[in-house]
Amino acid sequence: MARHLITSAIPYINGIKHLGNLVGSQLPADLYARYLRERGHEVMFICATDEHGTPAELAAKKSGKPVPVYCAEMHEMQAEIARNFGLSFDHFGRSSSERNHVLTQHFAGKLDENGWITEVAESQVYSIDDGRFLPDRYIEGTCPNCGYDKARGDQCENCTKQLDPTDLINPRSAISGSTNLEVRATKHLYLRQRALKDQIAAWIDSKTDWPILTTSIARKWLNDGDGLQDRGITRDLDWGIPVKKGDQPWPGMEGKVFYVWFDAPIEYIAGTAEGTDAKGLPDSAWRRWWRLDEGAEDVTYTQFMGKDNVPFHTLSFPATIIGSGEPWKLVDYIKSFNYLTYDGGQFSTSQGRGVFMDQALSILPADYWRWWLLSHAPESGDSEFTWDNFQQSVNKDLADVLGNFVSRITKFCRAKFGEVIPEGGSYGPEEEALIAALTARVRAYEGFMDHMEVRKSATELRAIWVLGNEYLQSAAPWTTIKTDEARAAMQVRLGLNLIRLYAVLSAPFIPFAADAMLAAMQTEIRDWPGDVAAALQALPAGHAFTVPEVLFAKISDEQRDEWQERFKGIRT
């Protein structure tokens, strides 16, 4: 048994996330966590809500609620939706927790103690009409590099160039649209990332097994243009973690908070502590996952995220860990994803374009979405969600292949032998060939899952389902029974055992359907099939079962058209 720490990028608090957010981090992380648990490994799967920064303040203001109240309500809403999607977090924490306050202040103190923090007097944009300093991302204007007219003050989304707000042409407040801006003097703390560049580069170079998407983004930020830059870790805001050196005041930083990018990844550690706190466990229970001197040396740590989060997890968060000089666990593998686009364009919260997690669950059960999203995960490039493709995948993969197999064999057995697994007959060449083919496929499936190749894993799983259908079609127990009842009984017994096997193999992808299949087979045997032949004898003759409800209903053309119209939003 190995120990696996898994984190998915923490979703921002200001609203319910869309399907692209889900497939870019939380869902594939859940797939991997579920698989590893089934293989008998010890897993700690952590996520949280990211609750600090200007967007949280603005969203709370729009809702008419105090920021802490708004964040608490949105956290519970996101947690409930995550549960309904079957996301099996060991803990779903909050970056505003006391644990994260203490740890963030601790890391800042250690970084300063080791000489990695510098105080910088700078000029920052102040919006007179808004009555506040504007964070970089809340200043918009024209990019001086590519001419994009909605570039933000920290980075241009169009050409990805890092920017300062003063670089923008015709800047305006993204909050109010006001151009009544002025530059005022302030001072902030900066993490000296540039001085840590060689250590970070050497660490990235050691990760020869990382996806090209991950390393290419990291090296671009390390080396392009002026290379890795020092980065501010404080902001002039009301809502956030107060700036302290550990538990001591930080002279000159009164009234400031840590920048959200700095405290958010520390919540991975804090969230683990929150989870063990909730169980009444001592600090050693979470430190064994994170401190190399307290047990974490045998932990494999994997992060899941969309490509826009890669720079923070390959550069900034590692700079925090390395710069602390303490034996904290660094990530071993970063699985990053491209974007999911929606029906020829982008998802848009503001325009109501695309499907969001709560809306998805109001239309169809979670497994329909889990299967499509994972089987179309944007690994090698961006993927596009279309309603036609979704309909075809659900109908052909889930309904016609898996659902049809379960329905045919259980109903046939009930009709001919009753709701009990029949006895009699023994394997012939056809069954031996099936077991050999299944064994090869299961071993291939394990290989893809071990390496987090999500789409290949889905393809292999579907191929495993197809083998059962092909066997059933070829063996044709409904014909066999006319001349050889014992052989038909054996074929049915094998088919019913295949349902249990499919439930175990499919559980990481479609956990709710897997539970329904096991419930129908009236078993809790979830052992991973190290020996496929043995696994196909787990349910003996005489074992009772029930015929399940339809596992997957087909999507009609009328439903498809109605949903496409409902979620098209306003095209611009």
C-alpha positions in Angstrom: 0.0 0.0 0.0 1.3 3.4 -1.0 0.4 6.8 0.3 -1.0 9.4 -2.2 -1.7 13.0 -1.5 -4.0 14.5 -4.2 -5.1 18.2 -4.5 -7.2 19.8 -7.2 -7.0 23.6 -7.9 -9.3 25.3 -5.5 -12.4 27.0 -7.1 -13.0 30.6 -6.5 -15.9 31.5 -4.1 -17.7 34.0 -6.4 -20.3 31.7 -7.9 -21.1 28.2 -9.1 -18.5 26.7 -11.6 -19.2 25.5 -15.1 -18.3 22.2 -16.6 -15.0 23.4 -17.9 -13.9 24.3 -14.4 -15.0 20.8 -13.2 -13.1 18.8 -15.9 -10.0 20.9 -15.5 -9.2 19.9 -11.9 -11.7 18.4 -9.5 -13.2 15.7 -11.6 -10.0 14.0 -12.9 -8.6 14.3 -9.4 -11.6 12.5 -8.1 -11.2 9.8 -10.8 -7.6 9.2 -9.7 -8.4 9.3 -6.0 -11.2 6.8 -6.4 -9.0 4.5 -8.5 -6.1 4.5 -6.0 -8.5 3.8 -3.1 -9.9 0.8 -5.0 -6.3 -0.4 -5.5 -5.9 -0.4 -1.7 -3.7 2.7 -1.3 -4.0 5.3 1.4 -5.3 8.5 -0.1 -5.7 12.1 1.1 -7.7 14.1 -1.4 -8.0 17.8 -0.6 -9.8 20.7 -2.1 -11.3 24.0 -0.8 -12.9 27.2 -1.7 -10.6 30.2 -2.6 -12.2 33.0 -0.6 -10.0 36.1 -0.6 -9.4 39.0 -3.0 -11.4 41.6 -4.7 -13.8 39.3 -6.6 -15.1 37.9 -3.3 -15.6 41.5 -2.0 -17.5 42.5 -5.1 -19.6 39.4 -5.2 -20.6 39.9 -1.6 -21.4 43.5 -2.2 -23.6 42.6 -5.2 -25.4 40.1 -3.0 -26.0 42.6 -0.2 -24.3 40.4 2.3 -21.2 40.8 4.5 -18.2 39.1 2.9 -17.8 36.4 5.6 -21.5 35.6 5.4 -21.4 35.4 1.6 -18.3 33.2 1.6 -19.8 30.8 4.2 -23.0 30.4 2.1 -21.2 30.0 -1.2 -18.8 27.4 0.4 -21.7 25.3 1.6 -23.3 25.6 -1.9 -20.2 24.5 -3.7 -19.6 21.7 -1.2 -23.2 20.4 -1.7 -22.8 20.5 -5.5 -19.5 18.7 -5.2 -21.1 16.0 -3.1 -23.9 15.6 -5.7 -21.3 15.1 -8.4 -19.7 12.4 -6.4 -16.5 14.3 -5.7 -14.9 12.2 -2.9 -12.8 14.8 -1.1 -11.4 13.7 2.2 -11.9 17.4 3.1 -13.3 20.4 1.3 -11.9 23.3 3.2 -11.9 27.1 3.1 -8.9 29.4 2.5 -10.4 31.8 5.1 -10.0 29.2 7.8 -7.9 30.0 10.9 -5.6 27.2 9.9 -4.8 29.0 6.7 -4.3 32.3 8.5 -1.7 30.8 10.8 0.1 28.8 8.1 0.2 31.7 5.6 1.6 34.1 8.3 4.1 31.3 9.2 5.4 30.9 5.7 5.7 34.7 5.2 7.7 35.0 8.4 10.0 32.2 7.4 10.5 33.6 3.9 11.4 37.0 5.5 13.7 35.4 8.0 15.6 33.7 5.1 15.9 36.8 3.1 13.4 36.1 0.4 11.0 39.0 1.1 11.7 42.5 0.1 9.7 45.7 0.8 9.0 47.7 -2.3 7.7 51.2 -2.5 5.6 51.4 -5.6 3.0 53.4 -7.4 -0.4 51.8 -7.6 -3.6 52.8 -9.4 -6.2 54.3 -7.2 -9.8 54.8 -8.4 -11.2 58.0 -7.1 -14.8 57.1 -8.1 -14.5 53.7 -6.4 -12.6 55.1 -3.4 -10.0 52.2 -3.4 -6.8 51.0 -4.7 -7.4 48.7 -7.7 -5.8 45.3 -7.8 -4.0 44.7 -11.0 -6.7 42.4 -12.5 -9.3 45.0 -11.8 -7.7 47.5 -14.2 -8.5 46.9 -17.8 -7.1 48.5 -21.0 -5.4 47.9 -24.3 -2.4 45.6 -24.2 0.7 47.4 -25.5 2.0 44.1 -26.8 -0.9 42.7 -29.0 -3.5 45.5 -28.9 -6.2 43.4 -27.1 -8.6 45.9 -25.7 -9.6 43.9 -22.6 -6.2 43.1 -21.2 -6.0 43.1 -17.4 -3.4 44.9 -15.3 -1.6 41.7 -14.4 -1.6 39.7 -17.6 -3.1 39.8 -21.1 -5.4 36.8 -21.6 -4.9 37.1 -25.4 -1.1 37.0 -25.7 -0.4 35.9 -22.1 2.2 38.6 -21.6 2.7 39.6 -17.9 1.9 43.3 -17.4 1.9 46.1 -14.9 -1.2 48.3 -14.7 0.8 51.3 -15.8 1.7 49.4 -19.1 -2.0 49.5 -20.2 -3.2 52.0 -22.8 -6.4 53.8 -21.9 -6.8 52.1 -18.5 -10.1 52.0 -16.7 -11.6 50.5 -13.6 -13.0 47.0 -14.2 -15.3 47.6 -11.3 -17.1 50.7 -12.4 -15.6 51.5 -15.8 -14.3 54.8 -14.5 -11.3 56.3 -16.1 -10.9 58.7 -13.1 -7.8 57.0 -12.0 -4.6 58.3 -10.4 -1.3 56.7 -9.4 -0.6 56.8 -5.6 2.3 55.8 -3.6 2.1 52.6 -1.5 4.4 49.8 -0.4 4.1 46.1 -0.6 6.0 42.9 0.2 7.5 41.0 -2.7 8.6 37.4 -2.9 12.0 37.4 -4.5 11.2 34.7 -7.0 14.0 35.8 -9.3 16.6 35.0 -6.7 15.1 31.5 -6.3 15.0 30.9 -10.1 18.0 28.5 -10.3 16.6 26.3 -7.5 13.1 26.3 -9.1 14.6 25.6 -12.6 16.6 22.7 -11.3 13.6 21.2 -9.5 11.4 21.5 -12.7 14.2 20.0 -14.8 14.2 17.0 -12.5 10.6 16.3 -13.4 11.2 14.4 -16.6 7.8 12.6 -16.4 5.6 15.7 -16.3 3.2 16.4 -19.1 4.6 18.7 -21.8 1.7 21.1 -21.2 2.9 21.6 -17.6 6.6 21.9 -18.2 6.3 24.1 -21.3 4.2 26.7 -19.4 6.6 26.6 -16.5 9.7 27.1 -18.7 8.0 29.9 -20.6 7.4 31.9 -17.4 10.9 31.0 -16.2 12.8 32.1 -19.4 10.8 34.1 -21.8 11.4 37.9 -22.0 12.9 39.1 -18.7 12.3 35.7 -17.1 10.9 34.9 -13.7 9.9 38.1 -11.9 9.6 39.0 -8.2 5.9 39.0 -7.3 3.9 41.0 -4.8 2.4 39.0 -2.0 0.4 41.8 -0.3 -2.5 44.0 -1.2 -4.4 47.1 0.1 -7.7 45.3 0.8 -10.0 44.8 3.7 -10.8 41.1 3.2 -8.0 38.6 3.5 -5.3 37.3 5.8 -3.7 40.1 7.8 0.0 40.6 7.1 2.1 39.3 10.0 5.5 37.8 10.5 4.4 34.5 12.0 2.4 35.6 15.0 4.1 39.0 15.2 3.1 42.4 13.7 4.9 43.4 10.5 5.8 47.1 10.9 4.7 49.3 8.0 2.2 46.6 6.8 -0.7 47.5 9.0 -4.1 47.3 7.4 -2.7 45.2 4.5 -3.6 41.5 3.7 -1.7 38.8 1.8 -2.4 38.6 -1.9 -4.8 35.8 -2.7 -2.4 33.9 -5.0 0.0 33.6 -2.0 -2.4 32.2 0.5 -4.6 30.0 -1.8 -2.1 27.2 -2.4 -1.1 27.1 1.3 -4.7 26.1 1.8 -3.8 22.6 0.5 -1.8 22.2 3.7 -4.3 24.0 5.8 -7.2 22.1 4.3 -5.5 18.8 5.3 -5.2 20.2 8.9 -8.9 21.3 8.8 -9.9 17.8 7.9 -7.9 16.1 10.7 -9.2 18.8 13.1 -12.8 17.9 12.2 -12.0 14.3 13.2 -10.5 15.3 16.5 -7.1 14.1 15.5 -3.7 15.5 16.7 -1.5 17.7 14.4 0.7 14.6 13.6 -2.2 13.3 11.6 -1.9 16.0 9.0 1.8 16.7 9.3 2.6 13.1 8.2 1.3 14.1 4.8 3.2 17.4 4.5 6.4 17.3 6.6 9.3 15.2 5.3 10.6 15.0 8.8 7.3 13.7 10.2 6.4 10.9 7.7 5.8 12.5 4.3 8.9 11.2 2.7 6.9 8.2 1.5 4.0 10.3 0.1 3.4 10.8 -3.6 1.9 14.2 -4.1 -0.2 14.8 -7.3 -1.9 18.1 -8.3 -4.6 18.5 -10.8 -5.4 21.9 -12.5 -6.3 23.8 -15.6 -3.4 25.3 -17.6 -4.0 28.8 -16.3 -3.0 27.7 -12.8 0.2 26.0 -13.8 2.5 29.1 -13.3 1.4 29.4 -9.6 2.0 25.7 -8.9 5.2 25.2 -10.8 6.9 28.5 -9.7 5.2 30.6 -7.0 4.0 28.0 -4.6 7.3 26.0 -4.9 9.2 29.2 -4.3 7.2 29.6 -1.0 8.0 26.0 0.0 11.6 26.1 -1.0 12.2 29.6 0.4 10.8 28.6 3.8 13.9 26.4 4.4 11.6 23.9 6.1 11.1 20.2 5.1 7.7 20.6 3.5 6.5 18.2 0.8 6.8 19.5 -2.8 4.5 18.2 -5.5 5.7 15.1 -7.4 3.5 15.3 -10.4 1.3 18.0 -11.9 -1.5 16.9 -14.2 -2.6 19.9 -16.2 -5.5 20.3 -18.6 -6.3 22.5 -21.6 -9.7 24.2 -21.8 -13.2 22.9 -22.5 -15.1 25.2 -24.9 -18.8 25.3 -25.3 -20.6 24.8 -28.6 -18.3 26.9 -30.8 -17.4 29.5 -28.2 -16.5 30.0 -24.6 -18.4 29.4 -21.4 -19.7 32.7 -20.0 -21.0 33.2 -16.5 -22.1 36.8 -17.2 -24.0 35.8 -20.4 -25.5 32.6 -19.1 -23.8 30.7 -21.9 -22.9 27.1 -21.2 -23.8 24.6 -18.6 -22.9 25.1 -14.9 -22.6 22.4 -12.3 -26.0 23.0 -10.6 -27.8 23.3 -13.9 -26.2 20.0 -15.2 -27.5 18.1 -12.2 -31.0 19.5 -12.6 -31.1 18.0 -16.1 -29.4 14.6 -15.7 -27.7 12.5 -13.0 -24.0 13.1 -12.3 -22.7 10.0 -14.0 -23.9 11.2 -17.4 -21.8 14.3 -17.1 -18.8 12.5 -15.4 -18.6 10.0 -18.3 -18.8 12.6 -21.0 -16.4 15.0 -19.4 -13.7 12.4 -18.5 -14.0 10.5 -21.8 -13.5 13.9 -23.6 -11.0 15.4 -21.1 -8.9 18.2 -22.7 -5.5 16.6 -22.3 -3.6 17.0 -25.6 -5.6 20.1 -26.6 -8.8 22.0 -26.0 -12.0 20.0 -26.1 -15.4 21.2 -27.2 -18.7 20.4 -25.6 -21.6 20.1 -28.1 -25.0 18.7 -27.4 -24.8 16.4 -30.4 -21.6 14.8 -29.1 -23.0 14.6 -25.6 -26.2 12.9 -26.8 -24.2 10.4 -28.9 -21.8 9.5 -26.1 -24.5 9.0 -23.5 -26.7 6.9 -25.9 -23.9 4.8 -27.4 -21.5 4.3 -24.5 -23.7 4.3 -21.4 -27.1 3.3 -22.7 -26.4 0.9 -25.6 -23.2 -0.7 -24.2 -23.2 -0.8 -20.4 -26.8 -0.3 -19.7 -28.0 -2.7 -22.3 -25.7 -5.4 -21.1 -26.9 -5.1 -17.5 -30.6 -5.1 -18.6 -30.4 -8.0 -21.0 -28.6 -10.5 -18.8 -30.6 -9.7 -15.6 -34.0 -9.8 -17.3 -33.1 -13.0 -19.2 -32.0 -14.7 -16.0 -35.2 -13.6 -14.1 -37.3 -14.9 -16.9 -35.6 -18.3 -17.2 -34.0 -19.1 -13.8 -35.6 -16.6 -11.4 -33.8 -13.9 -9.4 -31.0 -16.2 -8.3 -27.7 -17.1 -10.0 -28.1 -20.5 -11.7 -25.8 -23.4 -11.3 -24.5 -25.9 -13.8 -22.2 -26.0 -16.8 -18.5 -25.2 -17.2 -16.4 -22.9 -19.2 -15.6 -23.7 -22.8 -13.1 -22.1 -25.3 -15.4 -19.1 -25.8 -15.3 -18.3 -22.1 -11.6 -18.9 -21.8 -11.0 -16.5 -24.7 -13.2 -13.9 -23.0 -11.3 -14.1 -19.8 -8.0 -13.8 -21.6 -9.3 -10.7 -23.5 -10.7 -9.2 -20.3 -7.4 -9.7 -18.5 -5.4 -8.0 -21.2 -7.9 -5.1 -21.2 -8.0 -4.7 -17.4 -4.1 -4.7 -17.3 -4.1 -2.0 -20.0 -6.8 0.0 -18.1 -4.7 -0.1 -15.0 -1.7 1.2 -16.9 -3.5 4.2 -18.3 -5.1 4.9 -14.9 -1.7 4.7 -13.1 -0.4 7.3 -15.5 -3.5 9.5 -15.3 -4.2 9.2 -19.0 -7.8 10.0 -18.6 -9.2 9.6 -22.2 -7.3 6.4 -22.8 -8.6 5.0 -19.6 -12.2 5.8 -20.6 -11.6 4.2 -24.1 -10.2 1.1 -22.4 -13.1 0.9 -20.0 -15.6 1.1 -22.8 -13.8 -1.6 -24.6 -14.1 -3.8 -21.5 -17.9 -3.2 -21.5 -18.0 -4.1 -25.3 -16.3 -7.5 -24.6 -19.3 -8.5 -22.4 -21.8 -7.4 -25.1 -19.9 -9.3 -27.8 -19.8 -12.4 -25.6 -23.5 -12.2 -24.8 -24.4 -11.7 -28.5 -22.1 -14.7 -29.5 -23.0 -17.1 -26.7 -26.7 -16.2 -27.1 -28.0 -18.0 -23.9 -31.6 -17.4 -25.1 -30.8 -19.8 -27.9 -28.5 -22.1 -25.9 -31.2 -22.8 -23.3 -33.3 -24.5 -25.9 -30.8 -27.4 -26.2 -28.4 -27.1 -23.3 -29.8 -25.6 -20.1 -26.7 -26.2 -18.1 -24.5 -24.3 -20.5 -27.0 -21.5 -20.7 -26.9 -21.3 -16.9 -23.1 -21.0 -17.0 -23.3 -18.2 -19.6 -25.8 -16.4 -17.4 -23.7 -16.9 -14.3 -20.7 -15.5 -16.1 -22.7 -12.5 -17.3 -24.0 -11.7 -13.9 -20.5 -11.8 -12.5 -19.5 -9.5 -15.3 -21.9 -6.9 -13.9 -20.1 -7.0 -10.5 -16.7 -6.8 -12.3 -17.9 -3.8 -14.4 -19.2 -2.0 -11.3 -15.8 -2.3 -9.6 -13.9 -1.2 -12.8 -16.3 1.6 -13.6 -16.7 3.1 -10.1 -14.0 5.8 -10.6 -15.8 7.1 -13.6 -19.5 6.5 -12.8 -19.7 5.8 -9.0 -23.5 6.1 -8.7 -24.2 3.6 -11.5 -21.5 1.3 -10.0 -23.3 1.4 -6.6 -26.6 0.6 -8.3 -25.0 -2.3 -10.1 -23.6 -3.7 -6.9 -26.9 -3.2 -5.1 -28.7 -5.1 -7.9 -26.2 -7.9 -7.5 -26.7 -7.7 -3.7 -23.0 -7.6 -3.0 -20.5 -5.3 -1.4 -17.5 -7.2 -2.9 -15.4 -4.4 -4.3 -12.1 -6.1 -4.6 -10.0 -5.0 -7.5 -9.6 -7.9 -10.1 -6.0 -8.9 -9.8 -7.1 -12.3 -11.1 -9.9 -11.7 -13.6 -10.9 -15.4 -13.7 -11.3 -15.5 -9.9 -13.2 -12.2 -10.0 -15.7 -13.7 -12.3 -16.6 -16.4 -9.7 -17.2 -13.9 -6.9 -20.9 -14.4 -7.0 -21.7 -18.2 -6.7 -24.7 -20.2 -7.9 -27.6 -19.6 -5.5 -26.7 -16.0 -4.9 -29.8 -13.7 -5.1 -30.0 -10.6 -7.3 -32.5 -8.1 -8.4 -33.1 -6.6 -11.8 -32.1 -2.9 -11.6 -33.9 0.1 -12.9 -32.7 1.4 -16.2 -29.1 2.5 -15.6 -29.0 5.1 -18.3 -31.9 6.6 -20.2 -31.3 7.7 -23.7 -31.3 11.4 -24.6 -33.9 12.2 -27.2 -33.5 14.6 -30.0 -36.2 16.8 -28.4 -34.3 17.0 -25.1 -31.0 17.7 -27.0 -32.6 20.6 -28.9 -34.3 22.1 -25.9 -31.1 22.1 -23.8 -29.1 23.5 -26.6 -31.5 26.4 -26.9 -31.8 26.9 -23.1 -28.0 27.2 -22.5 -26.9 29.1 -25.6 -26.8 32.5 -23.7 -26.2 35.7 -25.6 -23.6 35.4 -28.4 -21.3 38.3 -28.8 
